C-alpha cells in the first residue's frame, strides 16, 4: 500500500459510521449539525505519541490522522470500525459546541456505552484508549497542525444524509 493511501473501503466505512453517530447523538442529546466534512491528514506521530483526530473550532471539518489509521489497516483491521466510531463521535460532539475535553470525553463514553454496552471495544476505547493506543495524545484547545491546510484529503460523500436533503 502506498504510504499516504487509505482504502476506499475504510473511507466508506467512515461515511456509514458517521450516519450512525449523528443518529445516536440526535437521540441522546437532541442536537445535530449539518454540513460537516471529513478530511484525512498526515499528522504523523512523535516520541510523545500521536493525535487521532481534531476539530478546528468554528469550522465544518473533522480531520483524522492518517498515520494511526494506516497502522490499524496493516496490523489490526478489526479495530478500524470501533476506532472510527470513537473518533467521529468525539469530534462530532466538539462540533456541537462542547469544547471542554473532559465533558466531550464523558459524553462520548455515555453515548457509546448506551449503544454498545460495557464490553464492546468502542466503549473500552472511551474508558482506556491507551490500552489500545498507548501513545495517543489529546490536542489542547485550539490546537492546529503546522502542516498546510491544503494537505487535507477531503472524503467525498461524507454527511450525505444532510446534503441529500439539501440539494435537490
N, C-alpha and C positions, 0 to 999 in steps of 0.2 A: 504494500500500500504506500502511495506517495505520502511524504511526511505531513502535509497540511490537509490531507483528504479525510473527510468524514463521509461515510457512505450515505447514499440516498435513502437507504432503509432506516438508518438512525435518524436522519432528518425527518422522515415521515413519522417515525415513532414519536418524535418530539412534538410534531403538529397534533397528533392524536392525544398525546398526554396532556397538552395544554388545554384542549377542549374539556377533558376530564377535570383538570384543575379549575377552570373557570366555573364549571357547573357546581363543583363542591364548594367553592368559595361563595358563590351566589346563594347556595342553600344555607351555609353555616354563618356567613357574615352579612347576608342581604346587601352585598356590594358587588359591583362589577366595573369593568373598564374595557372599553373597546379600542381597537386601532393599535394594538401593540405589535411590534415586530420582534423577531428573534434573529440575533446575529451570533456568529461564531467568530472568535478572535483568538489568535495565537498570543496568549499571555504568558506562556511558559511556566516555569517554576524556578525556585532558587533553594538555597540551603534551608531557609526558614519555612518553605512549603510552597503552596500554590493557592490561588483564588479560583474557586469553581465557577462563579458567575457574578455578575454585578448588574445593577440597575442605576443608570445615571439619573439623579434626581431631576425632575421636571422634563423628562424625555418620554419617548414612546418606544423604547427598545430595551429588551433583556439581552444581555450578552453572556454567552457561555464560553469558557476557556476550552480551546481545542486540545490542549496538552493532556489533561487527565482523561478526557473523553477518548482520545486515541489509545491511551494506556488501557482503559477498560475494554475497548474493542479488541485489543491484542491479548489481554490477559484474563478478563472475566466478563464476557459479554452479557451474562445473566444480570449483572448489576446495572446495565445501561438504563433500563426502564425505571427501577426504583430511584436511581441517582438522578435521572432526568426529571422524574416527578418531584423529587425533593428540591432540586434547583429551581424548577419552573414555579412551584408553589411558593417557595420562599421569596423569589424575586417578584412574582405577581403581587404578593402581599405588600412588598415595598412599593410597588407601582400604585397601590390603592391609597398611599399616603402614610403608611406605617414605616417611619424611618428609623425608629429605635430598634436596634438589633435584637435586644432581649425580647421585646414584645413580638417582633416578627418571628423569632425562633419559637416562642411559646405558641403563637397562632399556627405556625407550620406544624408543630407537634400535635396540637389538639385536632386540627382538621385531618391530618394523616392518620392519627390513632382512631378517630371516629369512623374513618372509611376503611382502613385496612386491619385494624386491631393491633394489639401489643406485639405480636410475634412476627409481623411482616417486616421484611428488610427495610422498606421505606420508613416505617416507624422507628426502627432501630437506628437508621441514619439520623433521625431527628434527636434521639437521645444520646447517641455516641458516634458521631460521624468519624471521629478519629480512629475508631475501631476498624473502619473500612479504608479510611484515608488519613493515616497518621500525620501527614504534613499539610493538612488543609488549614488555610489561614482565612479568616473573615476580614473583608475590607473595612476600613474605618469610614465613617460618614463622609461622603463627598469624594471618596477615592475615585480616581480616574487613571487609566493606564497611560504610560508615557508614549505608547505607540500612537501613530496617526490613526484617527477615526476611520480613514479610508481603508484600513486593513480589516475592517469587519465584513465578513461574508454574510449577507442577508439571506435568510431562508424564505423562499417563495412559498406562499400559501399558508403562512402562519396566521393565527387568529382568523381563520377563514370563515367561521360561522358569523362573525360580525361583519366582515367585508361582503359576504354573500348577501346579507340582508340590506346592506347599504348601497351596493352597486347593483342596479337592475337594468 
